[in-house]
Amino acid sequence: MIQSKGYAALEKSADLTPFSFERRDPRPHDVVVDILYSGICHSDIHQVKDEWGGSIYPMVPGHEIVGRVASVGPEVTRFKAGDLAGVGVMVDSCRVCAPCKAGLEQYCEPGFVGTYNAKGYDGVLVQGGYADNIVVDQRYVHTISPKFGPRLAAVAPLLCAGITTYSPLRHWNAGPNKKVGIVGLGGLGHMGLKFAHSFGADVTLFTTSEGKEADAIRLGADHVVLSRDKDAMAKEKGSFDFILDCVSADHDLNQFLGLLRLDGTLCSVGLPGVPLPIQAFAILTNRRSLSGSMIGGMPETQEMLDYCADHGIVSEIELTTPGKLNEAYERVLKNDVKYRFVIDMAKL
């Protein structure tokens, strides 16, 4: 077994504390990664606090992982010791269902194995990236381009926030001659702005907070609309091809559905903690669609990472240390971070 150390929640809503544990011995197709950086995702907090139910303790969170390959199994072909590597939201899937065969492992019919708070198909609890190392089958490990250079820490959130916004924007063809809205300027929303702008769309940020215009425009917005301003919202009625809703709090979806033109789509990726009511006429009018999207499969996630390397796209981050994890969680809950925390695991 491989000895590991990190930070874990030992029970529901407990603070994260130092934790020693074991990873499996590498199998023939496994890659052992020494973790350099691990992003903090809001879903980490939800699961540590068991807000979605079914949490398994002890829990080492973290599914936005960037590191360097320490060793590989004898049948690994894609990596060698010393390579940069990334691990995202999943570490396994059934591999034989139709979605898996199509490279859409995030929709694996039996269910993919999450990077933490999950049990593998062998029944063993898996632990995540708030740790010094991780062992993963090469199929679920991504190559990280050296083009990112000194911005390697800012690559970590791409493994979740990046692919969560990239995938739906690509799927619904956000690009030239498309009017695209991004709801919320946060950990997800700022990545949505960057991608939609890079793809060539006309991009509008919707926000409830005044004073974000300069930052939004810097990140890729062509326009900024205060969603609490009824007159400003009325001017946008029926004009959008696609809206990506990145808000994780309770909010009114109907006002954004009303902004869609004929056959427009509103896609939700923000995971609000409560059900959001939908008015029938909000979707009947203009034959609108309300949809959702879950991260991306392994091929698309690699495509996203390569695109980001070629186009100079990374997340906006603030570095923190393992010893300040609980403080970082509190600041995330207060929306007191621009825009993602990343843990410097060298400080473990």
Sequence and secondary structure as in RCSB ss.txt:
>XXXX:A:sequence
MIQSKGYAALEKSADLTPFSFERRDPRPHDVVVDILYSGICHSDIHQVKDEWGGSIYPMVPGHEIVGRVASVGPE
VTRFKAGDLAGVGVMVDSCRVCAPCKAGLEQYCEPGFVGTYNAKGYDGVLVQGGYADNIVVDQRYVHTISPKFGP
RLAAVAPLLCAGITTYSPLRHWNAGPNKKVGIVGLGGLGHMGLKFAHSFGADVTLFTTSEGKEADAIRLGADHVV
LSRDKDAMAKEKGSFDFILDCVSADHDLNQFLGLLRLDGTLCSVGLPGVPLPIQAFAILTNRRSLSGSMIGGMPE
TQEMLDYCADHGIVSEIELTTPGKLNEAYERVLKNDVKYRFVIDMAKL
>XXXX:A:secstr
 EEEEEEEE STT  EEEEEEEE    TTEEEEEEEEEEE HHHHHHHTTSSS   SSB     EEEEEEEE TT
  S  TT EEEE SEEE  SSSHHHHTT GGG SS  EESSSEE TTS EE  SSBSEEEEEGGG EE  GGGGG
GGGGGGGGGTHHHHHHHHHHHTT  TT EEEEE  STTHHHHHHHHHHTT EEEEEESSTT HHHHHHHT SEEE
ETT HHHHHHTTT EEEEEE   S   SHHHHTTEEEEEEEEE S  SS     HHHHHGGG EEEE     HHH
HHHHHHHHHHHT    EEEE GGGHHHHHHHHHTT SSSEEEEEGGG 
